[in-house]
Structure formats: structure tokens, C-alpha cells
Amino acid sequence: MGERLAQGLCLRTLDRLTSRSKVSEVQGADGGSFLPFVNSRSGQSVGELRIWMGDGPVKKVVYAGIQATVPGVIDLDSHMIFAFTAPDSAVPHFTLDSVERLDLDTHAFHLDFIPRVDIGTHMKYIDEVYEPILSHYKAVRSMDGITEAELDPRQRAIMSPYMCAYRATPTAYSNLDEHVNAYLDQWFNLLEGGLSDEVLAEVSDTDLPDRDAKNRGLIFNADVDPVWNNIIPLVGAEASELNRINLEKNELTEQSA
């Protein structure tokens, strides 16, 4: 078996992100990952939840990896990163989701900056935050072997219009690093350089913490994104909920409700 493309893309990005973000990983009780994922039926390890916390511009990074095989049902290799900025920051959150279905021989990915304001009323914010990645957004869309992912319009509505969410052939997938790195570099430019005074003045009409809480409550909602219902049979309801809560909130949550 060759390189697992979804895993490789995500872990390379995760290493760059956590190294530059100055965040510290939260260890589990055994000194390993925050939460090992175990299939309750088989007792087999199927992945892990890793969490980093920080005191700087990046407050929390969450990585969830699931590698689960149910013969005749699914053979999944899924890797997800969300990196969250401060509640009162207008700098967007960064996300990369990379998935391979070995049973179907398909690959998919999702790359985005999650906006912190209503971008339909903040053009300066669009121009400063998103326009620098426009060429990469267009390049990904025009790559051979790329097809649209199946997302509902309301799922797209709570993300950004610069989101790349596609299925890809192995060849196309192997050529994504340049564009993922460009998104990540622009995100770090915003974090480290800060938003301009002009943009900050424009977005001063937004209650950033309130909007962020509401937005994340929708993004990580099982009624909006049915993926959560698919995860439960693989890792169990408790682990799935702990994963979801740690994505929804910046506070570290060690037990699901």
C-alpha cells in the first residue's frame, strides 16, 4: 500500500501549523494523545483526538484522525484540523479536512478560512483576508481530477465563499500541498501582522465573541452536518460528543455532558 494521501496532506499541514503557532499539546492521562478513539464493538483503536492550547493569537487547535474498517461497510481514513483564533479576534479560523475512502477509491478535502464577520457587509475585510488566496482558490477549482463535494447550501452558507470542498483523483490530491500551504501562509500573515486599522474600523460593528459562538454552534451541529451521525458508530457517542464540544468551544472540555 502506498502513501495514504489524506493522512499525509493533513499531518504535514498540522506540523507546520502547530510549530509556528506556539501552542502546547494537551496530553491524555497516559501521556499520549488527548483521547484515543476506540471502537466500542471491536475494541480496536481507530484513531485519536489531539488538542493544543495557546496564549497567543491561536487559542486552540483540534485534530481528529479516524482510520476505521468495517468489512463490507466502510474503509475510512479521515483527518481533520481546526485552528481557532481568540473570541475577540476578527482573524478567521483555519480548517483542513482530508478524507480517503479506500473501499470506494475516492479522496475528498475541505480547506477554508471561517469568517468572523458577515462578509456580505464588510468588503474591506474580504479584500484583506480573502483576496490574497484568490489565485489558489481558482487554481484548485480548475485542476484536472477535481469535482464538487456534496454539501448542502446551508452548510456552505456558514463557511466562506473561498472554501475549497472537492473530491479529487489521487493525482489531483498529490498536487494540493502548494495551495494548502498558500492558505496557511496567508492565515499566518493575518495572525502575525494583524488586520489593518481600516479593516478593524470596518468590523467594529460586529460582536465578535457572540457571532463566533453562534457560528461554531451551527458548524458543529449534527442537525446541520450529518457527518456526526456517521462518526458515532465508529468511535462511540461519548467520544464523538467530546470531539464536537471541543470544536464548538475554545475552553478545554475533558468530559462530554
C-alpha positions in Angstrom: 0.0 0.0 0.0 1.4 3.4 -1.0 1.2 6.7 1.0 -2.1 7.4 2.4 -2.7 10.8 0.7 -5.3 12.2 3.1 -3.2 11.4 6.2 0.0 12.8 4.6 -1.6 16.1 3.5 -3.2 16.7 6.9 -0.3 15.7 9.1 2.2 17.8 7.0 -0.1 20.8 7.5 -0.7 20.1 11.2 3.1 20.0 11.8 3.6 23.4 10.1 0.6 24.9 11.9 1.4 23.8 15.4 5.1 24.5 15.1 4.5 28.1 14.1 1.5 28.8 16.3 3.4 28.4 19.6 0.7 26.2 21.1 1.2 23.3 23.6 -0.3 19.9 23.2 -2.6 18.6 25.9 -1.6 15.1 26.8 -4.0 12.4 27.8 -3.9 10.5 31.2 -1.4 8.0 29.7 0.9 10.8 28.3 -0.3 10.2 24.8 -2.9 11.9 22.7 -5.8 13.8 24.4 -8.3 11.0 23.6 -7.6 7.7 21.8 -10.6 6.7 19.6 -11.6 3.0 20.3 -14.4 1.2 18.5 -16.7 0.0 21.3 -17.8 -3.1 19.3 -14.4 -4.4 18.2 -12.3 -2.8 20.9 -9.8 -1.8 18.2 -8.0 1.6 18.1 -9.5 3.6 15.3 -7.7 7.0 15.7 -7.2 9.8 18.1 -8.3 13.3 19.2 -5.3 15.7 19.7 -5.7 19.2 21.2 -3.2 22.1 21.5 -3.9 25.2 23.6 -2.2 28.6 23.3 -2.0 32.0 25.0 -1.2 33.9 21.7 -3.2 34.6 18.6 -4.1 30.9 18.2 -6.1 29.7 21.2 -6.9 26.1 20.3 -6.0 23.6 17.6 -8.0 20.4 17.3 -7.0 17.4 15.2 -9.2 14.3 14.8 -8.0 11.3 12.9 -10.1 8.2 12.2 -8.9 5.1 10.5 -11.7 2.6 10.6 -12.5 -0.5 8.6 -15.9 -2.3 8.8 -15.8 -5.1 6.2 -18.4 -4.6 3.6 -19.5 -1.3 5.1 -16.7 1.3 5.2 -12.9 1.6 4.9 -12.2 5.2 6.1 -9.1 7.3 6.5 -10.2 10.7 7.8 -8.1 13.6 9.1 -9.4 17.0 10.3 -7.8 20.2 11.6 -9.4 23.2 13.1 -7.3 26.1 14.4 -9.2 28.7 16.3 -8.3 32.4 17.0 -9.4 34.4 20.0 -13.1 35.1 20.6 -12.5 38.8 20.2 -10.3 38.5 17.1 -11.6 39.1 13.6 -8.9 36.9 12.1 -10.7 33.8 10.7 -10.3 30.3 11.9 -8.3 27.8 9.7 -9.6 24.4 8.7 -8.4 21.5 6.6 -10.3 18.2 6.3 -8.9 15.4 4.2 -10.6 12.1 3.7 -9.9 8.9 1.8 -12.5 6.1 1.3 -10.4 3.1 0.5 -13.4 1.0 -0.1 -14.7 3.4 -2.8 -11.2 4.6 -4.0 -12.2 8.2 -3.5 -10.5 11.2 -2.0 -12.0 14.4 -0.7 -10.9 17.6 1.1 -12.2 20.8 2.6 -10.0 23.9 3.0 -11.2 27.2 4.3 -10.9 30.3 6.4 -14.0 30.5 8.6 -15.1 34.2 8.6 -15.5 36.1 11.8 -17.9 38.7 10.4 -20.7 38.9 7.9 -18.6 39.2 4.8 -21.6 40.3 2.8 -21.4 43.7 4.5 -17.6 44.0 5.0 -15.8 44.4 1.7 -12.6 45.7 3.1 -12.4 42.5 5.2 -12.9 40.4 2.1 -10.2 42.2 0.2 -7.6 42.0 3.0 -8.4 38.5 4.3 -9.5 36.5 1.3 -8.4 38.1 -1.9 -4.7 37.2 -1.4 -5.7 33.5 -1.7 -8.0 34.0 -4.8 -5.5 32.7 -7.3 -5.1 29.5 -5.3 -8.8 29.1 -4.9 -9.2 29.4 -8.7 -6.3 27.1 -9.3 -7.8 24.3 -7.2 -11.2 24.7 -8.9 -9.6 24.3 -12.3 -7.4 21.3 -11.6 -7.9 18.2 -13.6 -9.5 15.5 -11.5 -11.5 17.8 -9.2 -15.2 17.5 -8.7 -17.6 19.3 -6.3 -18.2 17.8 -2.9 -21.8 17.2 -1.9 -22.6 19.9 0.6 -26.0 21.4 1.3 -26.4 25.2 0.6 -26.8 25.9 4.3 -23.5 24.1 5.1 -21.8 26.4 2.6 -23.6 29.5 4.0 -21.9 29.2 7.4 -18.4 28.9 5.9 -16.8 31.2 3.4 -17.2 31.5 -0.4 -13.4 30.9 -0.7 -13.9 27.4 0.7 -12.4 24.6 -1.4 -14.6 21.5 -0.9 -14.0 18.9 -3.5 -13.5 15.3 -4.4 -10.2 14.5 -6.1 -8.4 11.9 -8.0 -5.1 10.6 -6.4 -3.1 12.6 -9.0 -5.0 15.8 -8.2 -4.7 15.2 -4.4 -1.0 14.8 -4.7 -0.8 18.4 -6.1 -2.7 20.1 -3.3 0.2 21.0 -0.9 1.0 24.2 -2.7 -2.5 25.6 -2.4 -3.0 24.4 1.2 0.3 26.0 2.2 -0.7 29.2 0.5 -3.9 29.4 2.6 -1.9 28.6 5.7 0.7 31.2 4.9 -1.9 33.9 4.4 -3.6 32.9 7.7 -0.2 33.3 9.5 0.3 36.7 7.7 -3.0 37.8 9.2 -2.2 36.4 12.7 1.3 37.8 12.9 0.8 41.1 11.0 -2.6 41.8 12.3 -5.6 43.3 10.4 -5.2 46.9 9.2 -6.7 49.8 11.2 -9.1 50.3 8.2 -10.4 46.8 8.4 -10.7 46.8 12.2 -12.7 50.0 12.0 -15.0 48.4 9.4 -15.7 45.3 11.5 -16.1 47.2 14.8 -19.9 46.9 14.3 -19.6 43.1 15.0 -19.9 41.5 18.4 -17.1 39.1 17.6 -17.4 36.7 20.5 -21.2 36.4 20.1 -21.0 35.8 16.4 -18.3 33.2 16.8 -20.2 31.3 19.4 -23.3 31.3 17.2 -21.4 30.4 14.1 -19.5 27.5 15.7 -22.7 26.3 17.2 -24.0 25.8 13.7 -20.9 24.5 12.1 -20.5 21.7 14.7 -24.2 20.8 14.9 -25.4 17.3 14.0 -28.6 18.7 12.5 -26.6 20.8 10.1 -23.7 18.4 9.3 -24.8 14.8 9.2 -21.2 13.6 9.4 -21.6 13.4 13.2 -24.2 10.7 12.9 -21.7 8.7 10.8 -18.9 9.1 13.4 -20.8 7.7 16.3 -20.8 4.1 15.1 -17.1 4.3 14.6 -15.9 5.9 17.9 -18.9 5.8 20.2 -21.3 8.5 21.2 -19.3 9.8 24.1 -16.0 10.2 22.2 -17.9 11.8 19.2 -19.6 14.3 21.5 -16.3 15.2 23.3 -14.8 15.8 19.9 -17.7 18.0 18.8 -17.7 20.1 22.1 -14.0 20.8 21.8 -14.6 22.1 18.3 -17.5 24.2 19.3 -15.8 25.9 22.3 -12.4 27.3 23.0 -12.4 26.0 26.5 -10.8 22.6 27.0 -13.5 20.1 27.7 -12.4 16.7 29.2 -15.7 15.0 29.6 -18.9 15.1 27.4 -22.1 16.2 29.1 
